[in-house]
Amino acid sequence: MNVITKWLILLALIFIAISFYSYGNSTGMFIFIILGFLFEAAFWLKLFNRKKKRSST
C-alpha cells in the first residue's frame, strides 16, 4: 500500500471518529458514541498494523 494512501485512510478514520463522538455528545444518542469508538479502534489498529514475517523454511 502506498504511504500516502495509508495516511489518507488514517486521517479519514480519525476525522470520522471525532465527528461521531461530537455528534453523539451533542444529541445524546449513544449509538454515535459507539460508532466513534469503532472508528477510533480501526484507526489505532491500522496505525500499528504489523506485517507478519515469513519463515524461510
CHARMM-style PDB file with segment names, atoms N, HN, CA, C and O in Angstrom:
ATOM      1  N   MET     1       0.845  -1.176   0.000  1.00  0.00      PROA
ATOM      2  CA  MET     1       0.000   0.000   0.000  1.00  0.00      PROA
ATOM      3  C   MET     1       0.891   1.240   0.000  1.00  0.00      PROA
ATOM      4  O   MET     1       1.911   1.289   0.688  1.00  0.00      PROA
ATOM      5  N   ASN     2       0.503   2.200  -0.753  1.00  0.00      PROA
ATOM      6  HN  ASN     2      -0.325   2.160  -1.312  1.00  0.00      PROA
ATOM      7  CA  ASN     2       1.228   3.446  -0.836  1.00  0.00      PROA
ATOM      8  C   ASN     2       1.173   4.178   0.512  1.00  0.00      PROA
ATOM      9  O   ASN     2       0.153   4.131   1.201  1.00  0.00      PROA
ATOM     10  N   VAL     3       2.247   4.840   0.882  1.00  0.00      PROA
ATOM     11  HN  VAL     3       3.076   4.878   0.323  1.00  0.00      PROA
ATOM     12  CA  VAL     3       2.320   5.538   2.167  1.00  0.00      PROA
ATOM     13  C   VAL     3       1.303   6.673   2.227  1.00  0.00      PROA
ATOM     14  O   VAL     3       0.678   6.895   3.264  1.00  0.00      PROA
ATOM     15  N   ILE     4       1.139   7.387   1.125  1.00  0.00      PROA
ATOM     16  HN  ILE     4       1.647   7.207   0.282  1.00  0.00      PROA
ATOM     17  CA  ILE     4       0.178   8.494   1.107  1.00  0.00      PROA
ATOM     18  C   ILE     4      -1.238   7.974   1.276  1.00  0.00      PROA
ATOM     19  O   ILE     4      -2.040   8.585   1.982  1.00  0.00      PROA
ATOM     20  N   THR     5      -1.558   6.859   0.641  1.00  0.00      PROA
ATOM     21  HN  THR     5      -0.907   6.363   0.067  1.00  0.00      PROA
ATOM     22  CA  THR     5      -2.884   6.265   0.771  1.00  0.00      PROA
ATOM     23  C   THR     5      -3.148   5.837   2.211  1.00  0.00      PROA
ATOM     24  O   THR     5      -4.248   6.031   2.729  1.00  0.00      PROA
ATOM     25  N   LYS     6      -2.140   5.257   2.855  1.00  0.00      PROA
ATOM     26  HN  LYS     6      -1.246   5.100   2.434  1.00  0.00      PROA
ATOM     27  CA  LYS     6      -2.290   4.835   4.252  1.00  0.00      PROA
ATOM     28  C   LYS     6      -2.591   6.029   5.148  1.00  0.00      PROA
ATOM     29  O   LYS     6      -3.480   5.955   5.996  1.00  0.00      PROA
ATOM     30  N   TRP     7      -1.865   7.126   4.973  1.00  0.00      PROA
ATOM     31  HN  TRP     7      -1.143   7.187   4.284  1.00  0.00      PROA
ATOM     32  CA  TRP     7      -2.078   8.299   5.814  1.00  0.00      PROA
ATOM     33  C   TRP     7      -3.418   8.969   5.523  1.00  0.00      PROA
ATOM     34  O   TRP     7      -4.044   9.507   6.437  1.00  0.00      PROA
ATOM     35  N   LEU     8      -3.865   8.949   4.283  1.00  0.00      PROA
ATOM     36  HN  LEU     8      -3.357   8.512   3.541  1.00  0.00      PROA
ATOM     37  CA  LEU     8      -5.185   9.496   3.968  1.00  0.00      PROA
ATOM     38  C   LEU     8      -6.292   8.674   4.617  1.00  0.00      PROA
ATOM     39  O   LEU     8      -7.271   9.229   5.116  1.00  0.00      PROA
ATOM     40  N   ILE     9      -6.137   7.360   4.610  1.00  0.00      PROA
ATOM     41  HN  ILE     9      -5.342   6.909   4.205  1.00  0.00      PROA
ATOM     42  CA  ILE     9      -7.119   6.493   5.274  1.00  0.00      PROA
ATOM     43  C   ILE     9      -7.128   6.748   6.777  1.00  0.00      PROA
ATOM     44  O   ILE     9      -8.189   6.808   7.399  1.00  0.00      PROA
ATOM     45  N   LEU    10      -5.938   6.897   7.356  1.00  0.00      PROA
ATOM     46  HN  LEU    10      -5.076   6.848   6.851  1.00  0.00      PROA
ATOM     47  CA  LEU    10      -5.844   7.173   8.790  1.00  0.00      PROA
ATOM     48  C   LEU    10      -6.509   8.506   9.142  1.00  0.00      PROA
ATOM     49  O   LEU    10      -7.241   8.594  10.128  1.00  0.00      PROA
ATOM     50  N   LEU    11      -6.258   9.529   8.345  1.00  0.00      PROA
ATOM     51  HN  LEU    11      -5.663   9.457   7.544  1.00  0.00      PROA
ATOM     52  CA  LEU    11      -6.885  10.834   8.594  1.00  0.00      PROA
ATOM     53  C   LEU    11      -8.399  10.753   8.478  1.00  0.00      PROA
ATOM     54  O   LEU    11      -9.121  11.352   9.276  1.00  0.00      PROA
ATOM     55  N   ALA    12      -8.877  10.016   7.491  1.00  0.00      PROA
ATOM     56  HN  ALA    12      -8.291   9.529   6.843  1.00  0.00      PROA
ATOM     57  CA  ALA    12     -10.321   9.862   7.322  1.00  0.00      PROA
ATOM     58  C   ALA    12     -10.933   9.125   8.512  1.00  0.00      PROA
ATOM     59  O   ALA    12     -11.997   9.512   8.997  1.00  0.00      PROA
ATOM     60  N   LEU    13     -10.279   8.076   8.983  1.00  0.00      PROA
ATOM     61  HN  LEU    13      -9.415   7.761   8.589  1.00  0.00      PROA
ATOM     62  CA  LEU    13     -10.798   7.310  10.123  1.00  0.00      PROA
ATOM     63  C   LEU    13     -10.879   8.164  11.379  1.00  0.00      PROA
ATOM     64  O   LEU    13     -11.885   8.127  12.087  1.00  0.00      PROA
ATOM     65  N   ILE    14      -9.828   8.938  11.666  1.00  0.00      PROA
ATOM     66  HN  ILE    14      -9.010   8.968  11.091  1.00  0.00      PROA
ATOM     67  CA  ILE    14      -9.846   9.734  12.897  1.00  0.00      PROA
ATOM     68  C   ILE    14     -10.842  10.885  12.769  1.00  0.00      PROA
ATOM     69  O   ILE    14     -11.488  11.247  13.753  1.00  0.00      PROA
ATOM     70  N   PHE    15     -10.979  11.462  11.582  1.00  0.00      PROA
ATOM     71  HN  PHE    15     -10.455  11.167  10.783  1.00  0.00      PROA
ATOM     72  CA  PHE    15     -11.967  12.522  11.377  1.00  0.00      PROA
ATOM     73  C   PHE    15     -13.385  11.997  11.564  1.00  0.00      PROA
ATOM     74  O   PHE    15     -14.211  12.654  12.199  1.00  0.00      PROA
ATOM     75  N   ILE    16     -13.672  10.821  11.017  1.00  0.00      PROA
ATOM     76  HN  ILE    16     -13.002  10.288  10.501  1.00  0.00      PROA
ATOM     77  CA  ILE    16     -14.999  10.216  11.178  1.00  0.00      PROA
ATOM     78  C   ILE    16     -15.263   9.890  12.639  1.00  0.00      PROA
ATOM     79  O   ILE    16     -16.370  10.109  13.132  1.00  0.00      PROA
ATOM     80  N   ALA    17     -14.251   9.363  13.343  1.00  0.00      PROA
ATOM     81  HN  ALA    17     -13.353   9.185  12.942  1.00  0.00      PROA
ATOM     82  CA  ALA    17     -14.424   9.027  14.757  1.00  0.00      PROA
ATOM     83  C   ALA    17     -14.734  10.274  15.575  1.00  0.00      PROA
ATOM     84  O   ALA    17     -15.642  10.258  16.406  1.00  0.00      PROA
ATOM     85  N   ILE    18     -13.989  11.354  15.350  1.00  0.00      PROA
ATOM     86  HN  ILE    18     -13.252  11.367  14.675  1.00  0.00      PROA
ATOM     87  CA  ILE    18     -14.239  12.593  16.096  1.00  0.00      PROA
ATOM     88  C   ILE    18     -15.619  13.152  15.764  1.00  0.00      PROA
ATOM     89  O   ILE    18     -16.305  13.669  16.645  1.00  0.00      PROA
ATOM     90  N   SER    19     -16.025  13.052  14.511  1.00  0.00      PROA
ATOM     91  HN  SER    19     -15.467  12.632  13.795  1.00  0.00      PROA
ATOM     92  CA  SER    19     -17.350  13.530  14.117  1.00  0.00      PROA
ATOM     93  C   SER    19     -18.452  12.757  14.835  1.00  0.00      PROA
ATOM     94  O   SER    19     -19.406  13.349  15.338  1.00  0.00      PROA
ATOM     95  N   PHE    20     -18.316  11.436  14.879  1.00  0.00      PROA
ATOM     96  HN  PHE    20     -17.541  10.955  14.470  1.00  0.00      PROA
ATOM     97  CA  PHE    20     -19.322  10.627  15.576  1.00  0.00      PROA
ATOM     98  C   PHE    20     -19.339  10.923  17.077  1.00  0.00      PROA
ATOM     99  O   PHE    20     -20.411  11.009  17.677  1.00  0.00      PROA
ATOM    100  N   TYR    21     -18.164  11.080  17.685  1.00  0.00      PROA
ATOM    101  HN  TYR    21     -17.294  11.010  17.198  1.00  0.00      PROA
ATOM    102  CA  TYR    21     -18.111  11.427  19.105  1.00  0.00      PROA
ATOM    103  C   TYR    21     -18.821  12.752  19.378  1.00  0.00      PROA
ATOM    104  O   TYR    21     -19.624  12.848  20.306  1.00  0.00      PROA
ATOM    105  N   SER    22     -18.530  13.759  18.581  1.00  0.00      PROA
ATOM    106  HN  SER    22     -17.878  13.681  17.827  1.00  0.00      PROA
ATOM    107  CA  SER    22     -19.122  15.075  18.835  1.00  0.00      PROA
ATOM    108  C   SER    22     -20.626  15.069  18.580  1.00  0.00      PROA
ATOM    109  O   SER    22     -21.384  15.682  19.331  1.00  0.00      PROA
ATOM    110  N   TYR    23     -21.057  14.386  17.535  1.00  0.00      PROA
ATOM    111  HN  TYR    23     -20.441  13.888  16.924  1.00  0.00      PROA
ATOM    112  CA  TYR    23     -22.496  14.318  17.266  1.00  0.00      PROA
ATOM    113  C   TYR    23     -23.216  13.521  18.351  1.00  0.00      PROA
ATOM    114  O   TYR    23     -24.317  13.882  18.766  1.00  0.00      PROA
ATOM    115  N   GLY    24     -22.594  12.446  18.801  1.00  0.00      PROA
ATOM    116  HN  GLY    24     -21.700  12.153  18.463  1.00  0.00      PROA
ATOM    117  CA  GLY    24     -23.207  11.652  19.870  1.00  0.00      PROA
ATOM    118  C   GLY    24     -23.301  12.410  21.167  1.00  0.00      PROA
ATOM    119  O   GLY    24     -24.283  12.264  21.895  1.00  0.00      PROA
ATOM    120  N   ASN    25     -22.300  13.222  21.480  1.00  0.00      PROA
ATOM    121  HN  ASN    25     -21.503  13.341  20.888  1.00  0.00      PROA
ATOM    122  CA  ASN    25     -22.348  14.019  22.715  1.00  0.00      PROA
ATOM    123  C   ASN    25     -23.359  15.149  22.622  1.00  0.00      PROA
ATOM    124  O   ASN    25     -24.013  15.464  23.616  1.00  0.00      PROA
ATOM    125  N   SER    26     -23.506  15.766  21.457  1.00  0.00      PROA
ATOM    126  HN  SER    26     -22.974  15.510  20.649  1.00  0.00      PROA
ATOM    127  CA  SER    26     -24.434  16.889  21.338  1.00  0.00      PROA
ATOM    128  C   SER    26     -25.889  16.428  21.295  1.00  0.00      PROA
ATOM    129  O   SER    26     -26.770  17.133  21.787  1.00  0.00      PROA
ATOM    130  N   THR    27     -26.155  15.262  20.720  1.00  0.00      PROA
ATOM    131  HN  THR    27     -25.439  14.689  20.321  1.00  0.00      PROA
ATOM    132  CA  THR    27     -27.542  14.800  20.620  1.00  0.00      PROA
ATOM    133  C   THR    27     -27.926  13.830  21.736  1.00  0.00      PROA
ATOM    134  O   THR    27     -29.108  13.612  22.002  1.00  0.00      PROA
ATOM    135  N   GLY    28     -26.926  13.259  22.378  1.00  0.00      PROA
ATOM    136  HN  GLY    28     -25.965  13.437  22.162  1.00  0.00      PROA
ATOM    137  CA  GLY    28     -27.222  12.300  23.433  1.00  0.00      PROA
ATOM    138  C   GLY    28     -27.538  10.915  22.917  1.00  0.00      PROA
ATOM    139  O   GLY    28     -28.029  10.073  23.669  1.00  0.00      PROA
ATOM    140  N   MET    29     -27.269  10.663  21.651  1.00  0.00      PROA
ATOM    141  HN  MET    29     -26.871  11.347  21.040  1.00  0.00      PROA
ATOM    142  CA  MET    29     -27.532   9.347  21.075  1.00  0.00      PROA
ATOM    143  C   MET    29     -26.290   8.475  21.269  1.00  0.00      PROA
ATOM    144  O   MET    29     -25.231   8.742  20.700  1.00  0.00      PROA
ATOM    145  N   PHE    30     -26.438   7.453  22.064  1.00  0.00      PROA
ATOM    146  HN  PHE    30     -27.298   7.237  22.526  1.00  0.00      PROA
ATOM    147  CA  PHE    30     -25.312   6.604  22.455  1.00  0.00      PROA
ATOM    148  C   PHE    30     -24.741   5.808  21.282  1.00  0.00      PROA
ATOM    149  O   PHE    30     -23.565   5.446  21.303  1.00  0.00      PROA
ATOM    150  N   ILE    31     -25.545   5.532  20.272  1.00  0.00      PROA
ATOM    151  HN  ILE    31     -26.501   5.826  20.255  1.00  0.00      PROA
ATOM    152  CA  ILE    31     -25.083   4.744  19.125  1.00  0.00      PROA
ATOM    153  C   ILE    31     -23.955   5.457  18.391  1.00  0.00      PROA
ATOM    154  O   ILE    31     -23.050   4.806  17.868  1.00  0.00      PROA
ATOM    155  N   PHE    32     -23.997   6.787  18.344  1.00  0.00      PROA
ATOM    156  HN  PHE    32     -24.732   7.316  18.769  1.00  0.00      PROA
ATOM    157  CA  PHE    32     -22.942   7.524  17.656  1.00  0.00      PROA
ATOM    158  C   PHE    32     -21.636   7.500  18.444  1.00  0.00      PROA
ATOM    159  O   PHE    32     -20.556   7.545  17.855  1.00  0.00      PROA
ATOM    160  N   ILE    33     -21.727   7.431  19.753  1.00  0.00      PROA
ATOM    161  HN  ILE    33     -22.605   7.394  20.231  1.00  0.00      PROA
ATOM    162  CA  ILE    33     -20.522   7.299  20.578  1.00  0.00      PROA
ATOM    163  C   ILE    33     -19.895   5.927  20.350  1.00  0.00      PROA
ATOM    164  O   ILE    33     -18.672   5.806  20.275  1.00  0.00      PROA
ATOM    165  N   ILE    34     -20.720   4.905  20.240  1.00  0.00      PROA
ATOM    166  HN  ILE    34     -21.714   5.003  20.300  1.00  0.00      PROA
ATOM    167  CA  ILE    34     -20.208   3.558  19.942  1.00  0.00      PROA
ATOM    168  C   ILE    34     -19.575   3.522  18.550  1.00  0.00      PROA
ATOM    169  O   ILE    34     -18.515   2.923  18.367  1.00  0.00      PROA
ATOM    170  N   LEU    35     -20.212   4.152  17.578  1.00  0.00      PROA
ATOM    171  HN  LEU    35     -21.074   4.638  17.726  1.00  0.00      PROA
ATOM    172  CA  LEU    35     -19.634   4.220  16.236  1.00  0.00      PROA
ATOM    173  C   LEU    35     -18.304   4.973  16.248  1.00  0.00      PROA
ATOM    174  O   LEU    35     -17.367   4.590  15.547  1.00  0.00      PROA
ATOM    175  N   GLY    36     -18.221   6.026  17.030  1.00  0.00      PROA
ATOM    176  HN  GLY    36     -18.982   6.337  17.599  1.00  0.00      PROA
ATOM    177  CA  GLY    36     -16.965   6.756  17.169  1.00  0.00      PROA
ATOM    178  C   GLY    36     -15.884   5.878  17.758  1.00  0.00      PROA
ATOM    179  O   GLY    36     -14.733   5.922  17.322  1.00  0.00      PROA
ATOM    180  N   PHE    37     -16.248   5.083  18.745  1.00  0.00      PROA
ATOM    181  HN  PHE    37     -17.183   5.048  19.099  1.00  0.00      PROA
ATOM    182  CA  PHE    37     -15.292   4.155  19.341  1.00  0.00      PROA
ATOM    183  C   PHE    37     -14.811   3.132  18.317  1.00  0.00      PROA
ATOM    184  O   PHE    37     -13.622   2.814  18.272  1.00  0.00      PROA
ATOM    185  N   LEU    38     -15.710   2.619  17.503  1.00  0.00      PROA
ATOM    186  HN  LEU    38     -16.676   2.877  17.539  1.00  0.00      PROA
ATOM    187  CA  LEU    38     -15.331   1.627  16.490  1.00  0.00      PROA
ATOM    188  C   LEU    38     -14.388   2.220  15.443  1.00  0.00      PROA
ATOM    189  O   LEU    38     -13.419   1.577  15.040  1.00  0.00      PROA
ATOM    190  N   PHE    39     -14.675   3.444  15.007  1.00  0.00      PROA
ATOM    191  HN  PHE    39     -15.462   3.966  15.334  1.00  0.00      PROA
ATOM    192  CA  PHE    39     -13.787   4.072  14.034  1.00  0.00      PROA
ATOM    193  C   PHE    39     -12.440   4.432  14.656  1.00  0.00      PROA
ATOM    194  O   PHE    39     -11.413   4.371  13.981  1.00  0.00      PROA
ATOM    195  N   GLU    40     -12.435   4.806  15.938  1.00  0.00      PROA
ATOM    196  HN  GLU    40     -13.269   4.855  16.486  1.00  0.00      PROA
ATOM    197  CA  GLU    40     -11.166   5.065  16.611  1.00  0.00      PROA
ATOM    198  C   GLU    40     -10.354   3.781  16.752  1.00  0.00      PROA
ATOM    199  O   GLU    40      -9.136   3.793  16.574  1.00  0.00      PROA
ATOM    200  N   ALA    41     -11.015   2.687  17.066  1.00  0.00      PROA
ATOM    201  HN  ALA    41     -12.004   2.677  17.210  1.00  0.00      PROA
ATOM    202  CA  ALA    41     -10.322   1.400  17.158  1.00  0.00      PROA
ATOM    203  C   ALA    41      -9.742   1.012  15.800  1.00  0.00      PROA
ATOM    204  O   ALA    41      -8.625   0.501  15.726  1.00  0.00      PROA
ATOM    205  N   ALA    42     -10.490   1.249  14.735  1.00  0.00      PROA
ATOM    206  HN  ALA    42     -11.398   1.664  14.795  1.00  0.00      PROA
ATOM    207  CA  ALA    42      -9.973   0.963  13.392  1.00  0.00      PROA
ATOM    208  C   ALA    42      -8.754   1.826  13.092  1.00  0.00      PROA
ATOM    209  O   ALA    42      -7.807   1.361  12.458  1.00  0.00      PROA
ATOM    210  N   PHE    43      -8.771   3.074  13.540  1.00  0.00      PROA
ATOM    211  HN  PHE    43      -9.541   3.452  14.055  1.00  0.00      PROA
ATOM    212  CA  PHE    43      -7.630   3.969  13.354  1.00  0.00      PROA
ATOM    213  C   PHE    43      -6.393   3.409  14.035  1.00  0.00      PROA
ATOM    214  O   PHE    43      -5.330   3.323  13.420  1.00  0.00      PROA
ATOM    215  N   TRP    44      -6.523   3.025  15.307  1.00  0.00      PROA
ATOM    216  HN  TRP    44      -7.386   3.095  15.806  1.00  0.00      PROA
ATOM    217  CA  TRP    44      -5.362   2.536  16.053  1.00  0.00      PROA
ATOM    218  C   TRP    44      -4.866   1.209  15.505  1.00  0.00      PROA
ATOM    219  O   TRP    44      -3.658   0.977  15.454  1.00  0.00      PROA
ATOM    220  N   LEU    45      -5.776   0.335  15.094  1.00  0.00      PROA
ATOM    221  HN  LEU    45      -6.757   0.523  15.135  1.00  0.00      PROA
ATOM    222  CA  LEU    45      -5.357  -0.939  14.520  1.00  0.00      PROA
ATOM    223  C   LEU    45      -4.647  -0.745  13.185  1.00  0.00      PROA
ATOM    224  O   LEU    45      -3.685  -1.450  12.883  1.00  0.00      PROA
ATOM    225  N   LYS    46      -5.113   0.198  12.395  1.00  0.00      PROA
ATOM    226  HN  LYS    46      -5.895   0.771  12.640  1.00  0.00      PROA
ATOM    227  CA  LYS    46      -4.472   0.481  11.110  1.00  0.00      PROA
ATOM    228  C   LYS    46      -3.121   1.172  11.315  1.00  0.00      PROA
ATOM    229  O   LYS    46      -2.181   0.939  10.555  1.00  0.00      PROA
ATOM    230  N   LEU    47      -3.027   2.019  12.339  1.00  0.00      PROA
ATOM    231  HN  LEU    47      -3.791   2.208  12.956  1.00  0.00      PROA
ATOM    232  CA  LEU    47      -1.786   2.745  12.603  1.00  0.00      PROA
ATOM    233  C   LEU    47      -0.667   1.807  13.010  1.00  0.00      PROA
ATOM    234  O   LEU    47       0.472   1.967  12.571  1.00  0.00      PROA
ATOM    235  N   PHE    48      -0.981   0.832  13.844  1.00  0.00      PROA
ATOM    236  HN  PHE    48      -1.906   0.702  14.201  1.00  0.00      PROA
ATOM    237  CA  PHE    48       0.030  -0.094  14.339  1.00  0.00      PROA
ATOM    238  C   PHE    48      -0.069  -1.463  13.686  1.00  0.00      PROA
ATOM    239  O   PHE    48       0.188  -2.482  14.327  1.00  0.00      PROA
ATOM    240  N   ASN    49      -0.436  -1.487  12.427  1.00  0.00      PROA
ATOM    241  HN  ASN    49      -0.644  -0.660  11.906  1.00  0.00      PROA
ATOM    242  CA  ASN    49      -0.547  -2.725  11.681  1.00  0.00      PROA
ATOM    243  C   ASN    49       0.847  -3.327  11.495  1.00  0.00      PROA
ATOM    244  O   ASN    49       1.739  -2.686  10.939  1.00  0.00      PROA
ATOM    245  N   ARG    50       1.021  -4.537  11.956  1.00  0.00      PROA
ATOM    246  HN  ARG    50       0.297  -5.058  12.408  1.00  0.00      PROA
ATOM    247  CA  ARG    50       2.305  -5.211  11.836  1.00  0.00      PROA
ATOM    248  C   ARG    50       2.241  -6.225  10.713  1.00  0.00      PROA
ATOM    249  O   ARG    50       1.256  -6.946  10.556  1.00  0.00      PROA
ATOM    250  N   LYS    51       3.304  -6.267   9.941  1.00  0.00      PROA
ATOM    251  HN  LYS    51       4.104  -5.681  10.069  1.00  0.00      PROA
ATOM    252  CA  LYS    51       3.386  -7.255   8.872  1.00  0.00      PROA
ATOM    253  C   LYS    51       3.981  -8.530   9.447  1.00  0.00      PROA
ATOM    254  O   LYS    51       4.946  -8.486  10.211  1.00  0.00      PROA
ATOM    255  N   LYS    52       3.406  -9.651   9.081  1.00  0.00      PROA
ATOM    256  HN  LYS    52       2.623  -9.686   8.461  1.00  0.00      PROA
ATOM    257  CA  LYS    52       3.910 -10.940   9.549  1.00  0.00      PROA
ATOM    258  C   LYS    52       5.151 -11.311   8.779  1.00  0.00      PROA
ATOM    259  O   LYS    52       5.219 -11.147   7.561  1.00  0.00      PROA
ATOM    260  N   LYS    53       6.128 -11.810   9.496  1.00  0.00      PROA
ATOM    261  HN  LYS    53       6.073 -11.943  10.486  1.00  0.00      PROA
ATOM    262  CA  LYS    53       7.354 -12.258   8.844  1.00  0.00      PROA
ATOM    263  C   LYS    53       7.143 -13.651   8.302  1.00  0.00      PROA
ATOM    264  O   LYS    53       6.540 -14.502   8.956  1.00  0.00      PROA
ATOM    265  N   ARG    54       7.640 -13.875   7.108  1.00  0.00      PROA
ATOM    266  HN  ARG    54       8.129 -13.184   6.577  1.00  0.00      PROA
ATOM    267  CA  ARG    54       7.550 -15.206   6.509  1.00  0.00      PROA
ATOM    268  C   ARG    54       8.761 -16.030   6.939  1.00  0.00      PROA
ATOM    269  O   ARG    54       9.886 -15.532   6.980  1.00  0.00      PROA
ATOM    270  N   SER    55       8.516 -17.268   7.251  1.00  0.00      PROA
ATOM    271  HN  SER    55       7.602 -17.673   7.218  1.00  0.00      PROA
ATOM    272  CA  SER    55       9.630 -18.135   7.628  1.00  0.00      PROA
ATOM    273  C   SER    55      10.339 -18.623   6.368  1.00  0.00      PROA
ATOM    274  O   SER    55       9.707 -18.796   5.326  1.00  0.00      PROA
ATOM    275  N   SER    56      11.622 -18.842   6.460  1.00  0.00      PROA
ATOM    276  HN  SER    56      12.135 -18.701   7.307  1.00  0.00      PROA
ATOM    277  CA  SER    56      12.406 -19.233   5.289  1.00  0.00      PROA
ATOM    278  C   SER    56      12.536 -20.746   5.168  1.00  0.00      PROA
ATOM    279  O   SER    56      13.356 -21.223   4.382  1.00  0.00      PROA
ATOM    280  N   THR    57      11.756 -21.516   5.920  1.00  0.00      PROA
ATOM    281  HN  THR    57      11.090 -21.129   6.559  1.00  0.00      PROA
ATOM    282  CA  THR    57      11.849 -22.965   5.853  1.00  0.00      PROA
ATOM    283  C   THR    57      10.891 -23.547   4.873  1.00  0.00      PROA
ATOM    284  OT1 THR    57      10.848 -24.765   4.700  1.00  0.00      PROA
TER     285      THR     57
END
